[in-house]
Amino acid sequence: MRKFLILSMVIIIIMSLYACSNEEQIDYKSFDQEMQKVYKITENIELELSKINLVEISKLFDTEVDKNDIKKLKATERNIAEDIEPLIEERKTTLKNIKPNNKEQKKLYQMYEENVTDVDNTIQDIQEYIHAYNKIISSNEIIISLTEVIDSAKKKEKILSI
């Protein structure tokens, strides 16, 4: 009887350990499947970012821009707003819906979330910088056109006063 009791206890312990490890595997698979969705969105963001030549854009800030450069800057700003920002929002929402089940998952989740936040903030900074630069260009164009109007008026005034 005692052997039977010990054998039963061993079997119960083994089954409990197996059930726990099986549950952990299910939790990990579920977590991994949810994170795969986030990884896919991240790949799409990276793909969209690769379409933007940030080195070329940054060179424009140091030189005099022409109409073609202005078009590039506005297209870049539009690309970020229309193609990248919605993906960032989708990634944030998807990430918020993931619930880690244990300490390891929570640690991985937090590290990934911090990295995503840093990248998102950098993208937002780039967009704000490009937007501000576009505003400066527009303001300069207005100032130039007003200056031309004033110069033209002064020339007309000189001609009329002669």
C-alpha positions as CSV (number, residue, x, y, z in Angstrom):
1,M,0.0,0.0,0.0
2,R,2.8,2.3,0.9
3,K,4.5,1.7,-2.5
4,F,1.2,2.4,-4.2
5,L,0.9,5.7,-2.3
6,I,4.4,6.8,-3.1
7,L,4.0,5.8,-6.7
8,S,0.7,7.8,-6.9
9,M,2.4,10.8,-5.4
10,V,5.2,10.6,-7.9
11,I,2.8,10.3,-10.7
12,I,0.7,13.2,-9.4
13,I,3.9,15.4,-9.1
14,I,5.1,14.5,-12.6
15,M,1.6,15.2,-14.0
16,S,1.5,18.6,-12.1
17,L,5.0,19.6,-13.4
18,Y,4.0,18.5,-16.9
19,A,0.7,20.5,-16.7
20,C,2.6,23.6,-15.4
21,S,5.2,23.4,-18.1
22,N,2.5,22.8,-20.7
23,E,0.6,25.8,-19.5
24,E,3.8,27.9,-19.6
25,Q,4.3,26.8,-23.2
26,I,0.8,27.8,-24.1
27,D,1.3,31.2,-22.4
28,Y,4.6,31.7,-24.2
29,K,3.0,30.7,-27.6
30,S,0.1,33.1,-27.0
31,F,2.5,35.9,-26.0
32,D,4.7,35.2,-29.0
33,Q,1.8,35.2,-31.4
34,E,0.7,38.5,-30.1
35,M,4.2,39.9,-30.3
36,Q,4.5,38.7,-33.9
37,K,1.7,41.1,-34.8
38,V,3.7,43.9,-33.4
39,Y,6.9,42.7,-35.1
40,K,5.0,42.7,-38.5
41,I,3.8,46.3,-37.9
42,T,7.4,47.3,-37.0
43,E,8.6,45.7,-40.3
44,N,6.1,47.8,-42.2
45,I,7.2,51.0,-40.3
46,E,10.9,50.2,-41.2
47,L,9.9,49.6,-44.8
48,E,8.2,53.0,-45.0
49,L,11.2,54.7,-43.2
50,S,13.5,53.1,-45.7
51,K,11.7,55.0,-48.5
52,I,12.8,58.3,-46.9
53,N,16.4,59.2,-47.5
54,L,17.1,61.0,-44.3
55,V,20.7,61.7,-45.2
56,E,19.5,63.5,-48.3
57,I,16.9,65.4,-46.3
58,S,19.4,66.4,-43.7
59,K,21.7,67.9,-46.4
60,L,18.8,70.1,-47.5
61,F,18.8,71.8,-44.2
62,D,22.4,73.1,-44.8
63,T,21.9,74.4,-48.3
64,E,19.7,76.8,-50.2
65,V,16.6,74.8,-51.3
66,D,15.0,75.0,-54.7
67,K,11.4,74.1,-55.7
68,N,12.3,70.4,-56.2
69,D,13.8,70.3,-52.7
70,I,10.7,71.9,-51.3
71,K,8.6,69.2,-53.0
72,K,10.8,66.5,-51.5
73,L,10.5,67.9,-48.0
74,K,6.7,68.2,-48.3
75,A,6.5,64.7,-49.7
76,T,8.6,63.4,-46.8
77,E,6.4,65.2,-44.3
78,R,3.2,63.8,-46.0
79,N,4.7,60.3,-46.1
80,I,5.4,60.3,-42.4
81,A,1.9,61.7,-41.6
82,E,0.0,59.4,-44.0
83,D,2.0,56.2,-44.1
84,I,4.1,56.0,-40.9
85,E,2.0,57.7,-38.2
86,P,-1.0,55.3,-38.7
87,L,1.3,52.3,-38.4
88,I,2.8,53.8,-35.2
89,E,-0.7,54.2,-33.7
90,E,-1.6,50.7,-34.8
91,R,1.6,49.3,-33.2
92,K,0.9,51.2,-29.9
93,T,-2.7,49.9,-29.8
94,T,-1.6,46.3,-30.6
95,L,1.2,46.5,-28.0
96,K,-1.2,47.8,-25.3
97,N,-3.5,44.9,-25.9
98,I,-0.8,42.4,-25.1
99,K,-0.8,41.1,-21.6
100,P,2.4,39.4,-20.4
101,N,1.8,36.4,-18.2
102,N,5.0,36.0,-16.2
103,K,8.1,38.0,-15.1
104,E,10.2,37.1,-18.1
105,Q,7.4,38.1,-20.5
106,K,6.9,41.4,-18.6
107,K,10.6,42.2,-18.8
108,L,10.7,41.5,-22.5
109,Y,7.5,43.4,-23.0
110,Q,8.8,46.5,-21.1
111,M,12.2,46.5,-22.9
112,Y,10.4,46.3,-26.3
113,E,7.9,48.9,-25.3
114,E,10.7,51.3,-24.2
115,N,12.5,50.8,-27.5
116,V,9.4,51.3,-29.5
117,T,8.6,54.5,-27.6
118,D,12.1,55.8,-28.3
119,V,11.8,55.1,-32.0
120,D,8.4,56.6,-32.2
121,N,9.6,59.8,-30.4
122,T,12.5,60.0,-32.8
123,I,10.2,59.7,-35.8
124,Q,7.9,62.3,-34.4
125,D,10.9,64.6,-33.8
126,I,12.0,64.2,-37.4
127,Q,8.5,65.0,-38.6
128,E,8.2,68.1,-36.4
129,Y,11.6,69.3,-37.6
130,I,10.7,68.8,-41.3
131,H,7.3,70.5,-40.6
132,A,9.1,73.5,-39.0
133,Y,11.6,73.7,-41.8
134,N,8.8,73.7,-44.3
135,K,7.1,76.5,-42.4
136,I,10.3,78.5,-42.4
137,I,10.6,78.0,-46.2
138,S,7.0,79.1,-46.6
139,S,7.5,82.2,-44.4
140,N,10.7,83.1,-46.3
141,E,8.8,82.8,-49.6
142,I,6.1,85.2,-48.3
143,I,8.8,87.6,-47.1
144,I,10.5,87.5,-50.5
145,S,7.3,88.1,-52.3
146,L,6.3,91.0,-50.0
147,T,9.8,92.5,-50.5
148,E,9.4,92.3,-54.2
149,V,6.0,94.1,-53.9
150,I,7.5,96.8,-51.8
151,D,10.5,97.2,-54.2
152,S,8.1,97.4,-57.1
153,A,6.0,100.0,-55.4
154,K,9.1,102.0,-54.6
155,K,10.2,101.9,-58.2
156,K,6.8,103.0,-59.4
157,E,6.8,105.8,-56.8
158,K,10.2,107.0,-58.1
159,I,9.0,106.9,-61.7
160,L,5.9,108.9,-60.8
161,S,7.9,111.5,-58.8
162,I,10.2,112.2,-61.7
